[in-house]
């Protein structure tokens, strides 16, 4: 970044990561929130799945809106405004019957998407994208781990869904203080994504990679939305589930920081094949789990594989497209997958969880095959960052 010291770059990276964490909280807490809603309102799997999909319908709308006006607004005010909007929606949600939850959760998704897009927009300007993306994901998942550790025993057990929604609203407002260290659009380097786009139009491979990311996320997000229900069916106690999800996000954060340290050191094929192996092993353990330990280990291994795959897929999209446009579409791919995945999963699990686990495994093969064999030569080729 021109005219920015290393210390300033780190400060911007951290501030953008915390802004992105605001956007990621509703998704990362989705299994706990949907499970608590299902218990509070006695929801069917189909109703719970559609509620998750409505959240990400709003998320998709937010990603499209961000592409239109995010560079026209003051980023600090945007962060504070979106945090206030998401927190208010959650507080209103804590007071409504089930019929009123669908539009409110769409609003939560909308404000969360703006924060995610803002974080990606800023990080897309930083050098060493693997490191920046890994740090962003590590901060987001570590923060989520603390939230998931505290929510079940301190708020859900005594207060149910209203307690969870109120606590999450307070956490979002606290994280919004990171806005004080965010740069404004005019403070970014003059060689912005828009300026680069005039010389380097997005590569077609970047759009193909976005489709692959969408297919991968559809299966994994569908599983994620019902991961708590899989543990509940064993059955596990609420405190045990809270421990699983807290450690899960800590491991995801550690995996993200590990991906940041690895970068492209071991090539581009190996990380995707490693991610497939971990996801496959995690799903096998989840499918055969009859008690706490195999369920927990399976969920943790699956999360590490998921984190690795997401980071390296996003970094590959950035390498395929030096204009910076395509990385702004990553949240949109995530939103589309998040709309389709939970709703589809809700119908699949009516007869049990086996079909859902097979779907997640099938979708995990898509990026492994693409990056392991189809895209490998292009990523290794000279000038691959700008194909």
C-alpha positions in Angstrom: 0.0 0.0 0.0 1.6 3.3 -1.1 2.3 5.8 1.7 1.2 3.3 4.4 3.7 2.0 7.0 3.6 -1.7 8.0 2.1 -0.6 11.4 -0.7 1.2 9.6 -1.3 -1.8 7.3 -1.6 -4.1 10.4 -4.0 -1.6 12.1 -6.2 -1.5 9.0 -6.1 -5.2 8.6 -7.3 -5.7 12.2 -10.0 -3.1 12.0 -11.3 -4.6 8.8 -11.2 -8.0 10.3 -13.3 -6.9 13.3 -15.8 -5.2 11.0 -16.0 -8.4 9.0 -16.5 -10.3 12.3 -19.7 -8.4 12.9 -21.0 -9.6 9.5 -19.9 -13.2 10.3 -21.5 -13.5 13.7 -25.1 -14.4 12.6 -23.8 -17.1 10.3 -21.2 -18.5 12.8 -23.8 -18.6 15.6 -26.5 -20.0 13.2 -26.6 -23.6 14.6 -27.0 -22.4 18.2 -29.5 -19.7 17.2 -31.6 -22.0 15.0 -31.5 -24.8 17.6 -32.6 -22.4 20.3 -35.4 -21.0 18.1 -36.5 -24.6 17.2 -36.7 -25.5 20.9 -38.4 -22.2 21.9 -41.1 -22.2 19.1 -41.2 -26.0 18.6 -40.2 -25.6 14.9 -40.1 -28.4 12.4 -36.8 -29.0 10.5 -38.4 -27.4 7.4 -39.3 -24.2 9.4 -35.9 -24.0 10.9 -34.2 -24.4 7.6 -36.4 -21.8 5.9 -35.6 -19.3 8.7 -31.9 -19.8 8.1 -32.6 -19.2 4.4 -34.5 -16.0 5.0 -31.5 -14.7 6.9 -29.3 -15.2 3.9 -31.9 -13.9 1.5 -31.3 -10.6 3.3 -27.6 -11.3 3.2 -27.7 -11.6 -0.6 -29.6 -8.3 -0.9 -26.9 -6.7 1.3 -24.1 -8.0 -0.9 -25.7 -6.6 -4.0 -26.4 -3.2 -2.3 -22.8 -3.1 -1.1 -21.5 -3.4 -4.7 -23.6 -0.3 -5.7 -22.8 2.2 -2.9 -20.2 1.0 -0.5 -17.5 3.2 -1.9 -19.8 6.3 -1.7 -20.3 6.1 2.0 -18.1 7.0 5.0 -16.9 3.5 6.1 -16.8 4.4 9.8 -20.4 5.6 9.8 -21.4 2.6 7.8 -19.9 0.3 10.3 -21.6 2.0 13.2 -25.0 2.2 11.4 -25.0 -1.4 10.3 -24.0 -2.6 13.8 -26.9 -0.6 15.3 -29.3 -1.9 12.6 -28.3 -5.6 13.3 -28.4 -5.2 17.0 -31.8 -3.5 16.9 -33.2 -6.3 14.6 -31.9 -9.0 17.1 -33.5 -7.2 20.0 -36.8 -6.9 18.2 -36.5 -10.6 17.2 -36.2 -11.5 20.9 -39.8 -10.2 21.5 -41.6 -11.5 18.4 -43.6 -14.7 17.8 -42.4 -17.1 15.1 -44.5 -15.4 12.3 -42.5 -12.2 12.7 -39.0 -13.8 12.7 -38.6 -14.3 9.0 -38.5 -10.6 7.9 -36.4 -9.7 11.0 -33.8 -12.3 10.3 -33.7 -11.1 6.7 -32.8 -7.6 8.1 -30.1 -9.2 10.3 -28.7 -10.8 7.2 -28.8 -7.5 5.2 -26.7 -5.5 7.8 -24.3 -8.4 8.3 -23.6 -8.6 4.6 -22.7 -4.9 4.4 -20.1 -5.5 7.1 -18.7 -8.6 5.4 -18.4 -6.8 2.1 -16.7 -3.8 3.7 -14.1 -6.1 5.3 -13.5 -7.9 2.0 -13.3 -4.5 0.1 -10.6 -3.2 2.4 -8.7 -6.5 2.7 -8.8 -6.7 -1.1 -6.5 -3.6 -1.2 -3.9 -5.1 1.1 -0.7 -6.8 0.0 -0.1 -10.5 0.7 -3.8 -11.6 0.3 -3.3 -15.1 1.8 -2.0 -13.5 5.0 -4.7 -10.9 5.2 -7.5 -13.4 4.5 -6.1 -15.8 7.0 -5.8 -13.1 9.7 -9.4 -12.0 9.0 -10.7 -15.5 9.3 -8.7 -16.2 12.4 -10.0 -13.1 14.2 -13.6 -13.9 13.1 -13.5 -17.5 14.2 -11.6 -16.8 17.5 -14.2 -14.1 18.4 -17.0 -16.5 17.5 -15.5 -19.2 19.7 -15.7 -17.0 22.7 -19.3 -16.1 21.9 -20.3 -19.7 21.4 -18.6 -20.7 24.6 -20.5 -18.1 26.6 -24.0 -18.2 25.0 -25.3 -21.6 26.0 -24.5 -21.6 29.8 -24.9 -17.9 30.5 -27.8 -16.9 28.3 -29.5 -19.7 26.5 -29.9 -22.1 29.4 -31.5 -19.5 31.8 -33.2 -17.2 29.2 -33.7 -19.2 26.0 -33.7 -17.5 22.6 -34.4 -14.0 24.0 -31.3 -14.2 26.1 -29.2 -15.4 23.1 -30.5 -12.6 20.8 -30.0 -9.9 23.4 -26.4 -11.0 24.2 -25.5 -11.2 20.5 -26.8 -7.7 20.0 -24.6 -6.4 22.7 -21.5 -8.2 21.3 -22.2 -6.6 17.9 -22.3 -3.1 19.3 -19.1 -3.7 21.2 -17.3 -4.9 18.1 -18.5 -1.8 16.2 -15.9 0.2 18.1 -13.4 -1.1 15.6 -14.8 1.5 13.2 -12.6 4.1 14.9 -9.6 2.6 13.2 -11.1 2.0 9.8 -9.9 4.1 6.8 -12.2 6.0 4.7 -12.5 5.3 1.0 -10.5 8.5 0.1 -7.7 7.3 2.4 -7.0 4.2 0.4 -4.2 4.1 -2.1 -4.9 5.7 -5.5 -4.3 2.4 -7.2 -7.7 1.2 -6.2 -9.6 -1.8 -7.5 -11.6 0.4 -9.8 -8.4 1.9 -11.3 -6.8 -1.5 -11.8 -10.0 -2.9 -13.4 -9.6 -0.6 -16.3 -6.3 -2.3 -17.2 -7.0 -5.8 -16.0 -10.6 -7.0 -16.6 -11.6 -10.0 -14.5 -10.5 -13.4 -15.7 -13.1 -15.9 -16.7 -11.4 -18.4 -14.4 -12.3 -16.2 -11.5 -16.0 -16.5 -12.3 -15.6 -20.3 -12.6 -13.9 -20.3 -9.2 -16.8 -18.4 -7.8 -19.2 -21.1 -9.1 -17.0 -23.8 -7.5 -17.0 -21.9 -4.2 -20.8 -21.6 -4.4 -21.2 -25.4 -4.9 -18.8 -26.2 -2.1 -20.5 -23.9 0.3 -24.0 -25.1 -0.5 -23.3 -28.5 0.9 -21.1 -27.4 3.8 -23.5 -24.6 5.0 -26.4 -27.0 4.8 -24.5 -29.3 7.2 -23.5 -26.4 9.4 -27.1 -25.2 9.8 -28.0 -28.6 11.3 -24.7 -29.5 13.0 -26.3 -28.7 16.4 -29.3 -30.9 15.6 -27.0 -33.8 14.8 -25.5 -33.5 18.3 -28.9 -33.0 19.9 -30.1 -36.3 18.3 -27.3 -38.4 19.9 -28.3 -36.8 22.5 -25.8 -34.4 23.9 -26.4 -31.9 26.8 -26.5 -28.2 26.0 -23.2 -27.6 27.9 -21.5 -30.3 25.8 -22.8 -28.8 22.6 -21.6 -25.4 23.8 -18.1 -26.8 24.4 -18.1 -28.5 20.9 -18.9 -25.2 19.1 -16.6 -23.1 21.2 -13.6 -25.4 20.6 -14.7 -25.8 16.9 -14.3 -22.1 16.3 -11.1 -21.9 18.2 -9.7 -24.6 16.0 -11.1 -22.8 12.9 -9.3 -19.6 14.0 -6.1 -21.5 14.5 -6.5 -23.2 11.1 -7.1 -19.7 9.5 -3.9 -18.4 11.1 -2.1 -21.5 9.9 -3.3 -20.9 6.4 -2.0 -17.3 6.7 1.4 -18.6 7.7 1.5 -21.3 5.0 0.4 -19.0 2.1 1.5 -20.6 -1.2 4.5 -22.2 0.4 3.4 -25.8 -0.4 1.8 -25.1 -3.8 -1.8 -24.8 -4.7 -2.9 -28.4 -5.1 -1.8 -29.8 -1.7 -4.0 -27.4 0.5 -7.2 -28.4 -1.3 -6.5 -32.1 -1.2 -5.6 -31.8 2.5 -8.9 -30.0 3.1 -10.8 -32.8 1.3 -9.2 -35.4 3.5 -10.0 -33.6 6.7 -13.6 -32.9 5.7 -14.1 -36.5 4.7 -12.7 -37.8 8.0 -14.9 -35.4 9.9 -18.0 -36.4 8.1 -17.3 -40.1 8.7 -17.0 -39.5 12.4 -20.2 -37.4 12.5 -22.0 -40.2 10.6 -21.0 -42.9 13.1 -20.9 -40.8 16.4 -22.9 -42.2 19.3 -21.4 -40.1 22.0 -19.8 -36.8 22.8 -16.1 -37.6 21.9 -16.5 -38.9 18.3 -19.1 -36.2 17.5 -16.8 -33.5 18.9 -13.7 -34.7 17.0 -15.7 -35.1 13.8 -17.0 -31.6 14.0 -13.6 -30.1 14.8 -11.8 -31.9 12.0 -14.6 -30.9 9.6 -14.3 -27.3 10.6 -10.5 -27.2 10.1 -10.9 -28.6 6.6 -13.7 -26.2 5.8 -11.6 -23.2 6.9 -8.6 -24.3 4.9 -10.7 -24.7 1.8 -12.5 -21.4 2.1 -9.3 -19.4 2.6 -7.4 -21.0 -0.3 -10.4 -20.8 -2.7 -10.8 -17.1 -1.9 -7.1 -16.5 -2.4 -7.2 -18.3 -5.7 -10.1 -16.0 -6.9 -7.9 -13.0 -6.0 -5.0 -14.5 -8.0 -7.2 -15.2 -11.0 -8.5 -11.6 -11.0 -6.0 -8.8 -10.3 -8.8 -6.2 -10.8 -10.2 -6.9 -7.4 -13.8 -7.2 -8.6 -14.3 -10.9 -8.1 -13.3 -11.0 -4.5 -16.2 -8.6 -3.8 -18.5 -11.3 -5.2 -17.3 -13.9 -2.7 -19.9 -12.7 -0.1 -22.6 -13.0 -2.8 -21.6 -16.6 -3.5 -21.7 -17.2 0.2 -25.1 -15.7 0.4 -26.6 -17.7 -2.4 -25.2 -20.9 -0.9 -26.5 -19.9 2.5 -30.0 -19.3 1.1 -30.0 -22.7 -0.7 -28.1 -24.8 1.8 -30.2 -24.6 5.0 -33.5 -24.8 3.2 -32.5 -27.8 1.2 -30.9 -29.4 4.3 -34.2 -28.9 6.2 -36.1 -31.1 3.7 -33.3 -33.7 3.4 -33.0 -34.4 7.2 -36.7 -35.3 7.6 -35.7 -38.9 7.1 -32.4 -38.6 9.1 -29.0 -37.0 8.7 -27.3 -39.5 6.4 -28.3 -37.8 3.1 -27.2 -34.4 4.4 -23.7 -35.9 5.2 -23.5 -37.4 1.7 -24.3 -34.0 0.2 -21.6 -32.3 2.2 -19.1 -34.9 1.1 -20.0 -34.6 -2.5 -19.7 -30.9 -2.5 -16.3 -31.1 -0.8 -15.0 -33.0 -3.8 -15.7 -30.2 -6.2 -12.9 -27.7 -5.2 -10.5 -30.6 -4.6 -10.9 -31.9 -8.1 -10.9 -28.4 -9.6 -7.8 -27.0 -7.9 -6.0 -30.4 -7.7 -6.2 -31.1 -11.4 -8.1 -28.5 -13.6 -6.7 -25.2 -12.2 -3.4 -26.4 -10.9 -1.4 -25.5 -14.1 -2.9 -22.1 -14.3 -2.1 -21.3 -10.7 1.5 -22.5 -11.2 2.0 -20.8 -14.5 4.0 -17.5 -14.9 1.7 -14.5 -14.4 -1.0 -16.7 -12.8 -2.0 -13.8 -10.6 -3.3 -12.0 -13.5 -4.8 -14.7 -15.7 
